[in-house]
Amino acid sequence: MSKNFYLTTPLYYVNDEPHIGHAYTTVLADVIARYHRLFGETVHLLTGTDEHGQKVADASAKLGRTPLEHCDITSQRFVNVWEKLGVEYNDFIRTTEPRHTTLVAEILTRLNDKGDIYKQEYEGWYSVFEERFFTEKDLVDGMDPIGGRPVEKIKETNYFFKMSNYQEWLIDHYENHPDAVLPGFRLNEVLGFLRQPLGDLCISRPKSRLSWGIPIPWDEDYVTYVWFDALLNYYTATVHPPEGIAPKWPADFHLIGKDILTTHAVYWPIMLHAAGLEPPKHILAHGWWMAKDAAKMSKSRGNVVKPLDLADIYGPDSFRYYLMRDMVLGQDANFSEEMVVKRLNSDLANDLGNLLNRVTKLLTQHFDGVVPEVEWSDEDSLIELANQTAPKVHNLVEDLQIHSAIEETLQFVRATNRVIANDAPWTTIKSDKEAAGKALAKAAEAVRLATVLLYPVMPVKCSEILSRLGIGDIEVTDWEVTNWGDRLAGKTVTHGDPLFPRYKPPVTEDAPAKPKQDKKAKKEDSGMITFDQFKELDLRTAVVVAAEEVEKSDKLLKLQIDLGTESRQLVAGVKQFFKPEELIGKTVIVVANLKPAKIFGIESQGMMLAVRHGDSLTYLTPAGGDVPPGMRVS
Ligand code: MSP
């Protein structure tokens, strides 16, 4: 029986227009799902929209629609984007659907009957934007600590869920399941959070203040807090699935961004456990796509990337390829449209597209398009490489190293290009047609294998390649190299226009092509840099959270720093001046956009700034004031 694999994306807020963050999580989920289908598993992918809350109520009122009419329209925007980006989900759940609202009511009743819910008066600082309360000590400069927006003091009676009762259970659970939250450093964050006393969770809002929510089943004056409602969708989909095979609880993977880790890794498992259900097997928190200057993307900054625009310009599959290839799962990545073009032009047009073109062109010209049948020897180096590549890709995908799985496949494509250049069938065709046929059959088979391994990332383009190679549907075993060449021998290929045309940016009058910089002239200028050049440096505050000596080095310390939105490792040449413990807890200034480098074999992601004076060294730190980590120095 094939293995079942159930994975989910977050349910996206309907009031946001789909952006690159939504697109990344959903495409990642689709790619992982497609790989698992390729490996023969029965996969269930769930996505959808999160539709309750004040913001939705306000937006619909402004537009003169009922909240549900408004959600019908805005939820559809996500359906459309996923269609455009080729996302093949099994279920799209909306939190306003009766299958979900009834389940939320059932679970609330179950917890209430168990005595896990109580009513109490509460006073706190409420952020309308975040739709939640903060305590006095959470606030930063009197504003909400997440978006820095205004908060108001509210005193009201609400229902609370006894989360604190389950704190010890959750710590135990994570200690026994260290891969339950991935990557590992995110689990440490969660455990760090769980070392503090865990308060109870306010799970209701009075209807007088917010009416657009799922009613609390035993008290008509209240509706359910939006997160308590939304998280339960992952379970709803298993109890009330659409037609077809139902996913089984617990989910194998919840894919989320790092910003919604606490809700998923703390509230959610506790809610499940209290309701007598198992926690999810894994929660995978990915990093953020940042604007080029490492700033968070936000509507107000006007630097949000719209996935549909990019898919229109570069094609949905090239965009998917870029998203998967250029983000290391778990870490942040800087979004760069130039890199989208670079990946398209080099990996796809040059490496893969050209190879396919050569093969189909020569086979069509000299073999009537028919792939010759060939006796293969086991000692062929390309076949050997193929034998290694396929299982490696499989294992990398299992380890969620999607970017490496892609790179491994591309390495195989590049090796094939070198082999065909060496075999030169375009020359040997004149003297030794058999040798030319063999070289082309070998390259064709290599393209087939690489295409199958890239299919989850670029389903449309890869299907087109396979059909040009004369084969239709992908069979499950296709990713394994079994009988080299068998699948293609005797098949008729077709030659056509390039599948990945090189992208040349249009030159417009408003944006003339940039003149090439004359480096020498610039230097002779005066040795000065421009403000724009200075701005390229991303200097930030960071807190040293751990420090240790690098063995066998007189100079180096290895530091773990907190950059506000992420943790990083730095290697600093300060061992002669500081004991590791003297740096722990200190706020330093780092160059945050320095290319990572290996120093003494240890990865260093940035540089700490210091001033040397005589025999001593002082690190730079913001003088006075309590500056949080991750602040830009300008
Ligand atoms: N509705 C909640 C989730 C409820 S799940 C039960 C929510 N929705 S959201 O619309 O804000 O979408 C959030 C998802 O998009 C998160 O996983 C978040 O990390 C991701 N991203 C938003 N901006 C992002 C980037 N710039 N880069 C990558 N992903 C980011 O939260």
Residues whose N, C-alpha, C, O or C-beta is under 5 A from the ligand:
A	BS01	MSP	P10 L11 Y12 Y13 G21 H22 Y24 T25 D50 A230 L231 I256 G257 K258 D259 I260 G287 W288 W289 M297
